[in-house]
Amino acid sequence: MDTNAFLAQKYKITVDALNFVKKAEEDLKEVFAGFDETASFNTYKVLHAFKEANVQNRHFVGTTGYGYSDEGREKLGELFAQIFGAEAAFVSPQIASGTHAITIALFGLLRPLDTMLSITGKPYDTLAQVIGIGNNKASGSLADFAIKYQQVDLLPDSKINIQAVLDNLYLNKSIKMVYIQRSRGYEMRKSLTIAQIAEAIKAVKAKFPKMKVVVDNCYGEFTEDLEPTDVGADLMIGSLIKNPGGGLAPTGAYLAGTKECVDMAAGRLTCPGIGTEVGSYAYGYLPYYQGIYFAPSVVRNALKGAALTAYTYEKLGYKVLPRYNEPHPDITQAICMESETGLINLVRAVQKSSPVDANVVPYPWDMPGYEDPVIMAAGTFVQGGSIELSADGPVKPPYITYMQGGLTYENTKLAILCALSEMDLDMD
Ligand SMILES: *Cc1c(COP(=O)(O)O)cnc(C)c1O
């Protein structure tokens, strides 16, 4: 059957929308080719790591209880270390979220009277209570343990202020950790490229060779050929319901880096002295191995979707970040929708195109912890899985919509076609 006719019949996609996206895909050829190249390299890198780590069927089997000599768990750590050019890594279904994994790293590496220096401005929202900054105080934060926090804001154009970082390090001898957030999270700044991260690490290590550099790598994996650990990060952290889970990992996170740092963090994952020697998972690790295997390809699909989204709204006159032909160092795409109806239209288009709960119509609601009503679409297999196509935004000017993920490019394309079909495109 003719695809366009099918889409017109089943999703009421208009001819104007189809023509618009056809033109978009022609203009995006080169951008897409770049994503393909990165995905190829990373796929071979991952395959070679499977070979080097000698992954076998028996590693997929689950264990129970303490999980002593759980080979699947140990091998998965070895595999991730190999892929990320790190000395060591652990991967655990017992880590509930990215924030939990970062918390393990911070508490594992820092000691009372140490200072953590964030060099990419304010960290991801959920970390404020972990660090003990901001208005809401949670019990048991770093601040409660007399661990201090300082930050260096990014320069205009989202560059790291390396001179200010070095000045801080010279002045404050209690700084024991330099903290970098690769992805922009929910700030309207650019995400960092690996080249920028490498430059900052090099500058820090040249003067302070023992300084520990920790990178929040959430949303960044496989968007470039190299990862922060390839360019000198001591520890990096990521969530498995984002990029490296490939859409298949049902939960969990990883930490990868030097053996010293990974061991320190492992003491917080479970207990000092026990570290990664325990931990069972009765379901078995198959989806984790399959997930990381698919991840480079899934990230490519998500990036193509992000570029198509950026192109579409940029051509329609909206401000987007990043622009379609700018680097995409993570899988998120922000669009300033400028109106409540624009925001709602896009979020509903995403929901309508999803595999799960496609018949649900999202409405703005007062989400706990947020000042303004939020609207979100998440018809995902894994709850909250943001490597899967999802969109959300606070209902307030300039009505920024954050769109991310997409296990297949076609899924995001359908969402864009649905959104365009609701608009008066005025094409001649
Ligand atoms: C997703 C994300 C996190 C962790 O978020 P969780 O919702 O706790 O998994 C941290 N930092 C960044 C930049 C992120 O994108």
The ligand as an SDF file (V2000), in Angstrom:
LIG
                    3D

 15 15  0  0  0  0  0  0  0  0999 V2000
   17.8710   12.7980   32.9840 C   0  0  0  0  0  0  0  0  0  0  0  0
   18.9860   13.5530   33.5080 C   0  0  0  0  0  0  0  0  0  0  0  0
   19.4550   13.3370   34.8070 C   0  0  0  0  0  0  0  0  0  0  0  0
   18.8680   12.3230   35.7340 C   0  0  0  0  0  0  0  0  0  0  0  0
   17.5010   12.3330   35.7430 O   0  0  0  0  0  0  0  0  0  0  0  0
   16.5860   11.1760   36.3400 P   0  0  0  0  0  0  0  0  0  0  0  0
   15.2330   11.6600   35.9850 O   0  0  0  0  0  0  0  0  0  0  0  0
   16.8430   11.1240   37.7800 O   0  0  0  0  0  0  0  0  0  0  0  0
   16.9420    9.8920   35.6650 O   0  0  0  0  0  0  0  0  0  0  0  0
   20.5260   14.0890   35.2270 C   0  0  0  0  0  0  0  0  0  0  0  0
   21.1170   14.9790   34.4170 N   0  0  0  0  0  0  0  0  0  0  0  0
   20.6900   15.2080   33.1710 C   0  0  0  0  0  0  0  0  0  0  0  0
   21.3930   16.2190   32.3270 C   0  0  0  0  0  0  0  0  0  0  0  0
   19.6070   14.5030   32.6730 C   0  0  0  0  0  0  0  0  0  0  0  0
   19.1960   14.7180   31.4250 O   0  0  0  0  0  0  0  0  0  0  0  0
  1  2  1  0
  2  3  1  0
  2 14  2  0
  3  4  1  0
  3 10  2  0
  4  5  1  0
  5  6  1  0
  6  7  2  0
  6  8  1  0
  6  9  1  0
 10 11  1  0
 11 12  2  0
 12 13  1  0
 12 14  1  0
 14 15  1  0
M  END
$$$$
